[in-house]
Amino acid sequence: MSKETTEDMACPVPTPEEATLYAILDEARETMFAKVQEAAVQASRSVALQMKEALGTDQDAPPAEFFLAVAHQYIFCQLCEADHQTLSGGNPDVAEAIIRSCTGIASTWGKTEQAS
């Protein structure tokens, strides 16, 4: 059994081109995240306004987190190539891989939280 050295485990230093690409991707990702969050907030506000106008009520509309959960389900269906309206069809192998990944993330997150 070979023993890994610190050098073997070190992350490679990106080339200038790779660093530029990573910066572009990071910026696009952060912009996308902000737009998704804003869309969820806007959807909640819009529903609240529509409820008030249509029903004459100030009843609480679903919060932004509800719409983020809806977006999460939609994205899951897109990745699995399933019908987001009926939640049917799609590739069960992809679905299973996504669920395993999420389970691993949740498990790691839980361990991190317990260590704090």
N, C-alpha and C positions, 0 to 999 in steps of 0.2 A: 504494500500500500504506500503510495507516494505521499509525501508531505508537501502541502501547498505552501508556497512562500507568500509573504505580503505582496510582493511584486506580481505574483500569479493572480492574486485576488483583486488587485487594483483595477479601477475603471480606466479604460484607455482615454487618453486626452483626445478630444475631437479635433479634427482638422478645422481650419477657419471656415471652410465651406459648410461642414457639418454643424459648427456652432451657429452659423448664420441661419441654416435651415431649422435648427432646434428653436432659435429665437422666433423665427417666423411662425412655426407651428405653435409655440407657446402663446404667442400673441393672438393667433386665430382661435385657439382653444379658450382662452380667457374671454375673448369677445363673445364667442358662442355661449359660454356659461352665463355671462351677464345678460345676453339677449333672452336666454331661456328663463332665467329668473325674472326678468322684467315682464316677459310674456305671461308668466304665471300670476304675477302681481296684477297686471292689467286685466287678465281674465277675471280675477276675483272682483276687482273694482267694477268691471263692466257688468258682471252678473248682479252685483249689489244694486247698481243703478237701474238695471232692467227690472229687477224685482220690485224696486220702489215705484217705478213708473207703471209697470203692468199690474202689480198687486196692491200698490199703495201701502207697502210694509217696509219697515226698517229692519226686518229680520236679517240676521247675519247670513251673508253669502258664504259659500265654501271658501276657506282660506287659500292662499297661494300654494300651500303645501299639498292641498287636494289636487290642484292642477299640475303640480310637479309629479305627483304620483301617477296621474293620467298620462303625462308625457313619458314617464318611465315605462309604463305598460306599453305605450305606443312604440317606443324605441325597441323594447324587448321583442315585440311582434315583428318589427321591421328587420331586426337582426336574424330572427328565426324564419322570416318569410311567411309569417302567419297573417291571417286576416285580423286586423285590429278591432273590427266591429263585432265579429263573432268569436274571436279568440280561438279560431280553429285553423287546421292545416299547419303548414310550416314544417320545419325540419326538427324532429325531436332530439336529434343528436346535438344540434346547435343549442337548443333550449337547455338541454342537460348540462352542456359545457358552461353556459352562462350561469346557470344556477349553482354549479360547483364553484365557479369563480367567485360569485357573490357570497357563498357560504364560507369560502376561505378568507375573503376580506372581512366578513363579520367576525369570524373566529379570531383573526389577527387583531382586529379592532378591540374586541372584548378583552383580549390578553393585555393589550396596551393600556386600556382603561383601568384594568385591575392593578397594573403595575404603578399607576400614578398615585 
